[in-house]
Amino acid sequence: MLIDSHCHLEYDSFAAEGEAVIERARAAGVGGCVSIGTRLSTFPKTLAVAERYDRVWCSVGVHPHDAALEPLADAALLLLHTAHPKVVGIGETGLDYYYDRSPRDIQAAVFRAHIAASRETGLPLIVHTRDAEDDTIAILEEETAKGAFPGVLHCFSGTAKLAAAGLRLGFYVSASGIIAFKNSGALREVFRDVPLERLLVETDSPYLAPPPHRGKRNEPAFVVHTAAVLAGVKGVSAEEIACITTENFFRLFAKAAA
């Protein structure tokens, strides 16, 4: 069994065939997934998808793209939702300097609010970072000094420096379809050095479909292709990588196992 640790099932691109998407995932051997929150204003929709299906969970958070639209002064608004049994993570949150859709100081403040929520609840922090490695590392290190919190570097496409920093802080590193792209040789080299016990897999669907579905809408069933490539990178079988990453998922997202 595989777990898609990061997808966006509440997006409109899945609206017409939600049941079919879940059925295809299960047929492919994907036994569960986490639909990730990106705005508090749309969280009810995210939660509704998780409530509709067995072994579909969700997170609550504000994406860095939307930080200026939904600024958070503290963790309070996030914490309102964390008692729900289907809410198993905090985020996604972080820093995105590639698009810079929100001012960087607001992104940082919202990021820290999410960290506070993760620290208080023990729910894992789901970190998005793009073209912002140094600031991401600095914030994670500063906040860890105030008290540890669990987390994952989601859809990892960064450098060995970022991976090492995350691992040093106790984070997990999640492989998406990017690892299977033809021009991702350097990324595959980074994943060779990530310990097996810190690996997760995800789709980030509807984005980033791996070969042989490149260019199509991604969906949770396609995580099997990412897992197969990751297995090759790590020199283990597809069955082993499924077992390992699923065990890792339930260790990090412990509330999902309850």
N, C-alpha and C positions, 0 to 999 in steps of 0.2 A: 504494500500500500504506500502511496505517496500522498503528501499534503502540499497543496498550493498555498504557501504561506502569505501570499499577497496578490490580491486581484481586486477588481472593482465591478462587482456584479450588479450594483445599483445603477450603473451607467445606462443611458438610453439605448445604447447599441445592443444590450442584452434584454431589453424590455419585452420584446415579442416572443422570446423563446427561452425564458429562464429555466423552466422545467427541463427542456431538452438539453440545455447546456449542462445542467447538473447530471442528467442521465448519461450524457456522453462522457463526462468526467469519471463517473463511477464505472462505466464500461471499460474505460482505459486504465483503471486501477488507481484512480485518485479518490481517496477516501474522505477527503475533507478540504476545506479552504477557508481563508479569512478574507472577507470583503472589507476593504480599508476605507475609513472615513477621511474625507478631505475638507469638509466644511461642517460646522455645527448647524448651519441652516438647513443642510441636506441630510443631517444625521438620521432623522426619523426614517428616511427612505433606505439608508444603509442598514439600519436596525431591522426594518421590516423584511428585507431580503434574508437576513440571518435568522429571523424568527420563522420564516416560511419553510426553511429546509433543515433537515437533520444534518448534523455535522458541518454546518456552515456557521462560522462565527464572524464577528466584526470587531473593528476598533473605532475609537472616537478621536478625532483630531482635526487640525486645520493645516492644510498643505502650505508650504512657504509661498507658493504662488498667490494664495488667498489671505496671507497674513494681514495685509493692509485693509482688506474688506472685513475681516473678522479678528481684529487685534485682541489679545488676551493680556490683561494686566497681571493675572495670576492663574492658578490652576482651578479656581472655583467652578467655572462653567464646564470644564472637562469632568471634574469629579462628580458632577450631578448625574452622570450617565454610567459611571463605572461599576455600580452595584448590580447592574443587569447581568444575568448569567451568560448572555451571549457576547458581552463585551469583554474581550480577552487581551486587548492591547491599547496603547496610547500612540496616536499619530495617524497618518504619517506627518512628520514634522522635520524641520531641519533648515538647511540653507540652500538656495538655488541662485547662484550668481550668473548662470548661463543666460537665463531669461530675464532675471531681475524684475519680475512683475510686481514685487513689493519692495519698499525701501529696506536696505540691509539691516538697519537698526531695529526695524519692526520685526523682520524675520527672526533676528536674534532673540528679541524679547519674547516672542511667541514660542520659539524653540525652548527657551528656559522655563516657560510656563508648563509646557508638556513634560519636561524633565521633572519638575516638581510633582506633577501628577503621577508620573511613573514611580518616583521615589516613595510617595505616600502610599500608593496602592500596591506596589510590587508588580504591577502589570508591565510587560516589556515595552520599551520605547522603540518605535519604528522610524528609523532615521533615513531621510532623503537628503543626499548631498550631491551637488553638481557644480563643478568649478569653484568649490569653496572648501577645499580640504583643510587648509591651515586653520581657518576660523572654526570649522566643525570640530577639529581635534582640540583646539583651545577651549571651546565651550564645554565639550564633553569632559575634558580633564579638570577644568575649573569646577564643574558641577559635581563630578565624582568626588572631589576633595571635600564637598559638603555632606556627602553620604552616597553610597553606592546605589545603583539602579540597573536593572537588566535591560538588554536591548539588542537590536539587530541593525546592521547596515544593509538596508534593503536595496535590491536591484543593483548590486555592487558592480561598478564599472571603473573604479578608481585605481590608485597606485598601491604598490606594496607598502608605502609609508602609511597610508590610511588604513589598510588592512591590519598592519602590525599594531597601530594605535588602538584600533577597535578591539583586537584580540587581547591586548594588554589590559584593557579596561573591562574585559570579561564579556564582550559583545560576540554575537554570532554574525556570520557573513552569508548573505543570501545570493544565490546564482539565479539569474533570469535568462531569458532567451538570448541575451547579448553574448553570453559565453559561447554560443553555437555559431555566431556570425563569422564569416570567412576572415574578416580583418581583425578578429579579437584574439590574435595569438598572444599578445602581451598580457591580456586579461587572464587567459588560461594559465599563463605562467604564474600569475599572482595566486590563482586558486590552487595551484600545485602545492603551495606552501601553507595553505590554511588547513589546520588539523581537521580530520574527519569529524570529530566530536563538536565542531563549531559551525558546521555547514547546514544551510537550509536551501530549499529550492522554491521558486515562485514563477508566476507568469507575468505579473503586473498587467494582466489583461484588462482591457482589450488591446493594449499596446505590445510591441516588441515580440511578435510571433517568431518562434525559432524555425529554422529549416526543418521539415519541408513545407512549412506554411508561411514562410517569409512573405510579407506584403499583404497578408490577409488579417482579418480580425483575430486577435489572440483569444484563447479561452482556457479554462483550467485543465481540460483534457490534454493540452499541448505541453504541460509541464513534464510529461514523460520524455519528450525529446531533449529538453534541457537536462533532465536527470541522466539520460544516457550519455550525453557529452561529458557531464561532470564525472560520471563513473569512469569514462575513458581517461580523463585528466588525472584522476586519483588512482588509476590502476586497479579498480575493483569492479565487480559485476554490477549490472543494473539492479539486480535484486538486493545486493548489499547496500548500494547507495540509497535505495528506497527505504530499507530498514533503518539505516543510520540517520538519514535526514528526518524520518518520521519520529524516531526516538528523540532526536534533537528538538524537533518542533514541540513535542509535548513536555520536554524538560523546560524549554523557554516559556512557552505559552501554557503554563501549568494549569491555568483556570479552564482551558479547553478539555483537559483530561478529567476534570472533576465530574 
